[in-house]
Amino acid sequence: MKTLNLLTQAKQNTKKIESITKKQIAESLKEAKKFQAEQTKAKKSEKAIQSDKIKLSWLNDTQSKTALEKYVKENTEKFEAFLNLTNELNKSNVKINQVNKQLFKFGYLHELNKLDYNGNVIEAKSFFNMAFFVANSNSLLNRFAKYGTTINKEFISYSEKATENYLDSKFLKLQKDIILKGAKKIDVQNIVGNIKIDRNEKAKQLKKLIE
């Protein structure tokens, strides 16, 4: 009888062990699947990041000064007709081989650089587009055809005025944004009207109103 009880207990213990083992296996499989899912998600996320980098690299490469110049060279026939019209309208004589990176000398300060509120250069811009380079009404090509040289007094005057207008617009936009984000109009006006500090300091103080 005692032996029978021992056998029964042994069988029960075996079942318990088997039950625990199955549970451990199930939990291990669950953890493995969870880890695999997390790894897959991480890889997809990394792939998306790399994809964006590739897209951005392609976009940036095709908008560099060198790439824009190269595109014009490789599409001479297309640009010849456009250039002829540009010359006729400006009574100029720009040659197709002059449509190169040198045109960027006719870029305004704020078009070629990132500026602070006082007009100081923070960093140079690297990427541009074909419209700015040659195609729009105020393109670098049209400025070259119109002014001929960057020491042209009219060009210098217009360039300085264009950048000043840009800075005025940038500072005005900051004021409007600060008010929209909850700052009191009177506080904004007090800072803007303070003649003892420059625009950069005013910008810092304006931003502090919504911190």
CYANA upper distance limits for C-alpha pairs under 8 A (distance plus 0.5 A):
  1 MET  CA      5 ASN  CA      6.87
  2 LYS  CA      6 LEU  CA      6.79
  3 THR  CA      7 LEU  CA      6.74
  4 LEU  CA      8 THR  CA      6.67
  5 ASN  CA      9 GLN  CA      6.58
  6 LEU  CA     10 ALA  CA      6.52
  7 LEU  CA     11 LYS  CA      6.70
  8 THR  CA     12 GLN  CA      6.74
  9 GLN  CA     13 ASN  CA      6.58
 10 ALA  CA     14 THR  CA      6.60
 11 LYS  CA     15 LYS  CA      6.72
 12 GLN  CA     16 LYS  CA      6.69
 13 ASN  CA     17 ILE  CA      6.64
 14 THR  CA     18 GLU  CA      6.58
 15 LYS  CA     19 SER  CA      6.44
 16 LYS  CA     20 ILE  CA      6.60
 17 ILE  CA     21 THR  CA      6.51
 18 GLU  CA     22 LYS  CA      6.58
 19 SER  CA     23 LYS  CA      6.66
 20 ILE  CA     24 GLN  CA      6.59
 21 THR  CA     25 ILE  CA      6.58
 22 LYS  CA     26 ALA  CA      6.54
 23 LYS  CA     27 GLU  CA      6.58
 24 GLN  CA     28 SER  CA      6.46
 25 ILE  CA     29 LEU  CA      6.59
 26 ALA  CA     30 LYS  CA      6.59
 27 GLU  CA     31 GLU  CA      6.60
 28 SER  CA     32 ALA  CA      6.54
 29 LEU  CA     33 LYS  CA      6.60
 30 LYS  CA     34 LYS  CA      6.64
 31 GLU  CA     35 PHE  CA      6.54
 32 ALA  CA     36 GLN  CA      6.56
 33 LYS  CA     37 ALA  CA      6.53
 34 LYS  CA     38 GLU  CA      6.68
 35 PHE  CA     39 GLN  CA      6.60
 36 GLN  CA     40 THR  CA      6.57
 37 ALA  CA     41 LYS  CA      6.59
 38 GLU  CA     42 ALA  CA      6.57
 39 GLN  CA     43 LYS  CA      6.60
 40 THR  CA     44 LYS  CA      6.64
 41 LYS  CA     45 SER  CA      6.62
 42 ALA  CA     46 GLU  CA      6.60
 43 LYS  CA     47 LYS  CA      6.49
 44 LYS  CA     48 ALA  CA      6.67
 45 SER  CA     49 ILE  CA      6.83
 46 GLU  CA     50 GLN  CA      6.64
 47 LYS  CA     51 SER  CA      6.42
 48 ALA  CA     52 ASP  CA      6.69
 49 ILE  CA     53 LYS  CA      6.79
 50 GLN  CA     54 ILE  CA      6.70
 51 SER  CA     55 LYS  CA      6.70
 52 ASP  CA     56 LEU  CA      6.42
 53 LYS  CA     57 SER  CA      6.34
 54 ILE  CA     58 TRP  CA      6.62
 55 LYS  CA     59 LEU  CA      6.66
 56 LEU  CA     60 ASN  CA      6.42
 57 SER  CA     61 ASP  CA      6.35
 58 TRP  CA     62 THR  CA      6.71
 59 LEU  CA     63 GLN  CA      6.88
 60 ASN  CA     64 SER  CA      6.79
 60 ASN  CA    127 PHE  CA      6.61
 61 ASP  CA     67 ALA  CA      7.13
 62 THR  CA     67 ALA  CA      5.73
 62 THR  CA     68 LEU  CA      7.38
 63 GLN  CA     67 ALA  CA      6.55
 63 GLN  CA     68 LEU  CA      6.69
 63 GLN  CA    127 PHE  CA      5.64
 63 GLN  CA    128 PHE  CA      5.61
 63 GLN  CA    129 ASN  CA      5.93
 63 GLN  CA    130 MET  CA      8.19
 64 SER  CA     68 LEU  CA      6.76
 64 SER  CA    126 SER  CA      6.84
 64 SER  CA    127 PHE  CA      5.46
 64 SER  CA    128 PHE  CA      6.69
 64 SER  CA    129 ASN  CA      8.49
 65 LYS  CA     69 GLU  CA      6.77
 65 LYS  CA    101 LYS  CA      6.41
 65 LYS  CA    126 SER  CA      8.30
 65 LYS  CA    127 PHE  CA      7.71
 65 LYS  CA    128 PHE  CA      7.62
 66 THR  CA     70 LYS  CA      6.58
 66 THR  CA    101 LYS  CA      7.36
 67 ALA  CA     71 TYR  CA      6.60
 68 LEU  CA     72 VAL  CA      6.98
 68 LEU  CA    100 ASN  CA      8.46
 68 LEU  CA    129 ASN  CA      7.93
 68 LEU  CA    130 MET  CA      7.07
 68 LEU  CA    133 PHE  CA      8.03
 69 GLU  CA     73 LYS  CA      6.89
 69 GLU  CA     99 VAL  CA      7.50
 69 GLU  CA    100 ASN  CA      5.47
 69 GLU  CA    101 LYS  CA      6.75
 70 LYS  CA     74 GLU  CA      6.66
 71 TYR  CA     75 ASN  CA      6.67
 72 VAL  CA     76 THR  CA      6.39
 72 VAL  CA     79 PHE  CA      7.27
 72 VAL  CA     99 VAL  CA      7.90
 73 LYS  CA     97 ASN  CA      8.32
 75 ASN  CA     79 PHE  CA      6.97
 76 THR  CA     80 GLU  CA      6.37
 76 THR  CA     96 ILE  CA      7.86
 77 GLU  CA     81 ALA  CA      7.45
 78 LYS  CA     82 PHE  CA      7.48
 79 PHE  CA     83 LEU  CA      6.33
 79 PHE  CA     96 ILE  CA      8.18
 80 GLU  CA     84 ASN  CA      6.58
 80 GLU  CA     96 ILE  CA      7.15
 81 ALA  CA     85 LEU  CA      7.05
 82 PHE  CA     86 THR  CA      6.83
 83 LEU  CA     87 ASN  CA      6.65
 83 LEU  CA     94 VAL  CA      7.98
 83 LEU  CA     95 LYS  CA      8.41
 83 LEU  CA     96 ILE  CA      7.76
 84 ASN  CA     88 GLU  CA      6.72
 85 LEU  CA     89 LEU  CA      6.68
 86 THR  CA     90 ASN  CA      6.70
 86 THR  CA     92 SER  CA      8.32
 86 THR  CA    142 ASN  CA      7.42
 86 THR  CA    145 ALA  CA      7.80
 87 ASN  CA     91 LYS  CA      5.88
 87 ASN  CA     92 SER  CA      5.09
 87 ASN  CA     93 ASN  CA      6.18
 87 ASN  CA     94 VAL  CA      7.02
 87 ASN  CA    145 ALA  CA      7.17
 88 GLU  CA     92 SER  CA      7.22
 90 ASN  CA    142 ASN  CA      8.50
 90 ASN  CA    145 ALA  CA      6.63
 90 ASN  CA    146 LYS  CA      6.17
 91 LYS  CA    145 ALA  CA      8.44
 92 SER  CA    145 ALA  CA      6.05
 92 SER  CA    146 LYS  CA      7.65
 93 ASN  CA    145 ALA  CA      7.90
 94 VAL  CA     98 GLN  CA      7.07
 94 VAL  CA     99 VAL  CA      8.46
 94 VAL  CA    145 ALA  CA      6.88
 95 LYS  CA     99 VAL  CA      7.69
 98 GLN  CA    102 GLN  CA      8.12
 98 GLN  CA    103 LEU  CA      8.45
 99 VAL  CA    103 LEU  CA      7.22
 99 VAL  CA    141 LEU  CA      7.55
103 LEU  CA    107 GLY  CA      8.10
103 LEU  CA    133 PHE  CA      8.07
103 LEU  CA    140 LEU  CA      6.13
103 LEU  CA    141 LEU  CA      6.89
103 LEU  CA    144 PHE  CA      7.32
104 PHE  CA    133 PHE  CA      8.30
104 PHE  CA    140 LEU  CA      7.00
105 LYS  CA    150 THR  CA      7.47
106 PHE  CA    140 LEU  CA      6.23
106 PHE  CA    143 ARG  CA      7.04
106 PHE  CA    144 PHE  CA      7.23
106 PHE  CA    150 THR  CA      6.81
107 GLY  CA    111 GLU  CA      6.59
107 GLY  CA    112 LEU  CA      6.71
107 GLY  CA    140 LEU  CA      6.90
108 TYR  CA    112 LEU  CA      6.94
108 TYR  CA    159 SER  CA      5.97
108 TYR  CA    160 GLU  CA      8.09
108 TYR  CA    162 ALA  CA      7.83
108 TYR  CA    163 THR  CA      7.16
109 LEU  CA    113 ASN  CA      6.54
109 LEU  CA    159 SER  CA      8.13
109 LEU  CA    160 GLU  CA      8.49
109 LEU  CA    163 THR  CA      6.89
110 HIS  CA    114 LYS  CA      6.84
110 HIS  CA    115 LEU  CA      6.91
110 HIS  CA    119 GLY  CA      8.50
110 HIS  CA    163 THR  CA      6.21
110 HIS  CA    166 TYR  CA      7.83
111 GLU  CA    125 LYS  CA      8.46
112 LEU  CA    124 ALA  CA      6.66
112 LEU  CA    125 LYS  CA      5.95
112 LEU  CA    126 SER  CA      8.48
113 ASN  CA    121 VAL  CA      6.69
113 ASN  CA    122 ILE  CA      7.73
113 ASN  CA    123 GLU  CA      6.30
113 ASN  CA    124 ALA  CA      4.74
113 ASN  CA    125 LYS  CA      5.47
114 LYS  CA    121 VAL  CA      6.45
114 LYS  CA    122 ILE  CA      5.97
114 LYS  CA    123 GLU  CA      5.87
114 LYS  CA    124 ALA  CA      6.62
114 LYS  CA    125 LYS  CA      7.04
115 LEU  CA    119 GLY  CA      5.77
115 LEU  CA    120 ASN  CA      5.84
115 LEU  CA    121 VAL  CA      5.13
115 LEU  CA    122 ILE  CA      5.81
115 LEU  CA    123 GLU  CA      7.86
116 ASP  CA    120 ASN  CA      5.97
116 ASP  CA    121 VAL  CA      7.13
116 ASP  CA    122 ILE  CA      6.93
116 ASP  CA    200 ASN  CA      7.45
117 TYR  CA    167 LEU  CA      6.73
117 TYR  CA    170 LYS  CA      8.04
117 TYR  CA    171 PHE  CA      7.20
117 TYR  CA    199 ARG  CA      6.05
117 TYR  CA    200 ASN  CA      5.82
117 TYR  CA    203 ALA  CA      8.03
118 ASN  CA    167 LEU  CA      8.03
118 ASN  CA    198 ASP  CA      7.85
118 ASN  CA    199 ARG  CA      6.32
118 ASN  CA    200 ASN  CA      6.68
119 GLY  CA    163 THR  CA      8.47
119 GLY  CA    164 GLU  CA      8.42
119 GLY  CA    167 LEU  CA      7.38
128 PHE  CA    132 PHE  CA      7.39
128 PHE  CA    133 PHE  CA      7.93
129 ASN  CA    133 PHE  CA      6.74
130 MET  CA    134 VAL  CA      6.44
130 MET  CA    135 ALA  CA      6.81
131 ALA  CA    135 ALA  CA      4.77
131 ALA  CA    136 ASN  CA      5.53
131 ALA  CA    139 SER  CA      7.20
132 PHE  CA    136 ASN  CA      6.67
132 PHE  CA    138 ASN  CA      8.01
132 PHE  CA    139 SER  CA      5.33
132 PHE  CA    140 LEU  CA      6.91
133 PHE  CA    139 SER  CA      6.07
133 PHE  CA    140 LEU  CA      5.76
133 PHE  CA    141 LEU  CA      6.94
134 VAL  CA    139 SER  CA      5.62
134 VAL  CA    140 LEU  CA      6.39
134 VAL  CA    141 LEU  CA      5.37
134 VAL  CA    142 ASN  CA      7.47
135 ALA  CA    139 SER  CA      6.54
135 ALA  CA    141 LEU  CA      8.31
137 SER  CA    142 ASN  CA      7.36
138 ASN  CA    142 ASN  CA      6.58
138 ASN  CA    143 ARG  CA      7.15
139 SER  CA    143 ARG  CA      6.80
140 LEU  CA    144 PHE  CA      6.66
141 LEU  CA    145 ALA  CA      6.67
142 ASN  CA    146 LYS  CA      6.48
143 ARG  CA    147 TYR  CA      6.28
143 ARG  CA    148 GLY  CA      8.03
144 PHE  CA    148 GLY  CA      5.47
144 PHE  CA    149 THR  CA      7.23
147 TYR  CA    152 ASN  CA      6.79
147 TYR  CA    154 GLU  CA      8.19
147 TYR  CA    155 PHE  CA      6.86
148 GLY  CA    152 ASN  CA      7.99
150 THR  CA    155 PHE  CA      6.96
150 THR  CA    156 ILE  CA      7.43
151 ILE  CA    155 PHE  CA      7.75
151 ILE  CA    156 ILE  CA      7.21
152 ASN  CA    156 ILE  CA      6.83
153 LYS  CA    157 SER  CA      6.60
154 GLU  CA    158 TYR  CA      6.59
155 PHE  CA    159 SER  CA      6.40
156 ILE  CA    160 GLU  CA      6.68
157 SER  CA    161 LYS  CA      6.69
158 TYR  CA    162 ALA  CA      6.50
159 SER  CA    163 THR  CA      6.85
160 GLU  CA    164 GLU  CA      6.71
161 LYS  CA    165 ASN  CA      6.63
162 ALA  CA    166 TYR  CA      6.73
163 THR  CA    167 LEU  CA      6.77
164 GLU  CA    168 ASP  CA      6.70
165 ASN  CA    169 SER  CA      6.62
166 TYR  CA    170 LYS  CA      6.57
167 LEU  CA    171 PHE  CA      6.61
168 ASP  CA    172 LEU  CA      6.58
169 SER  CA    173 LYS  CA      6.58
170 LYS  CA    174 LEU  CA      6.88
171 PHE  CA    175 GLN  CA      6.97
171 PHE  CA    199 ARG  CA      8.40
171 PHE  CA    203 ALA  CA      8.23
172 LEU  CA    176 LYS  CA      6.89
173 LYS  CA    177 ASP  CA      6.59
174 LEU  CA    178 ILE  CA      6.65
174 LEU  CA    203 ALA  CA      8.13
175 GLN  CA    179 ILE  CA      6.90
175 GLN  CA    188 VAL  CA      7.42
175 GLN  CA    206 LEU  CA      7.85
176 LYS  CA    180 LEU  CA      6.67
177 ASP  CA    181 LYS  CA      6.70
178 ILE  CA    182 GLY  CA      7.18
178 ILE  CA    183 ALA  CA      6.27
178 ILE  CA    188 VAL  CA      8.47
178 ILE  CA    206 LEU  CA      7.39
178 ILE  CA    207 LYS  CA      7.38
178 ILE  CA    209 LEU  CA      8.10
178 ILE  CA    210 ILE  CA      7.45
179 ILE  CA    183 ALA  CA      5.12
179 ILE  CA    184 LYS  CA      6.79
179 ILE  CA    185 LYS  CA      6.75
179 ILE  CA    188 VAL  CA      8.05
181 LYS  CA    210 ILE  CA      7.34
182 GLY  CA    210 ILE  CA      7.23
183 ALA  CA    187 ASP  CA      7.70
183 ALA  CA    188 VAL  CA      7.66
183 ALA  CA    209 LEU  CA      6.36
183 ALA  CA    210 ILE  CA      6.61
184 LYS  CA    188 VAL  CA      6.97
185 LYS  CA    189 GLN  CA      6.65
186 ILE  CA    190 ASN  CA      6.65
187 ASP  CA    191 ILE  CA      6.94
188 VAL  CA    192 VAL  CA      6.67
188 VAL  CA    206 LEU  CA      6.95
189 GLN  CA    193 GLY  CA      6.37
190 ASN  CA    194 ASN  CA      6.84
191 ILE  CA    202 LYS  CA      6.56
191 ILE  CA    205 GLN  CA      7.62
191 ILE  CA    206 LEU  CA      7.51
192 VAL  CA    202 LYS  CA      6.82
197 ILE  CA    201 GLU  CA      6.55
197 ILE  CA    202 LYS  CA      7.11
198 ASP  CA    202 LYS  CA      6.75
199 ARG  CA    203 ALA  CA      6.46
200 ASN  CA    204 LYS  CA      6.88
201 GLU  CA    205 GLN  CA      6.78
202 LYS  CA    206 LEU  CA      6.54
203 ALA  CA    207 LYS  CA      6.72
204 LYS  CA    208 LYS  CA      6.90
205 GLN  CA    209 LEU  CA      7.28
206 LEU  CA    210 ILE  CA      8.21
207 LYS  CA    211 GLU  CA      7.23
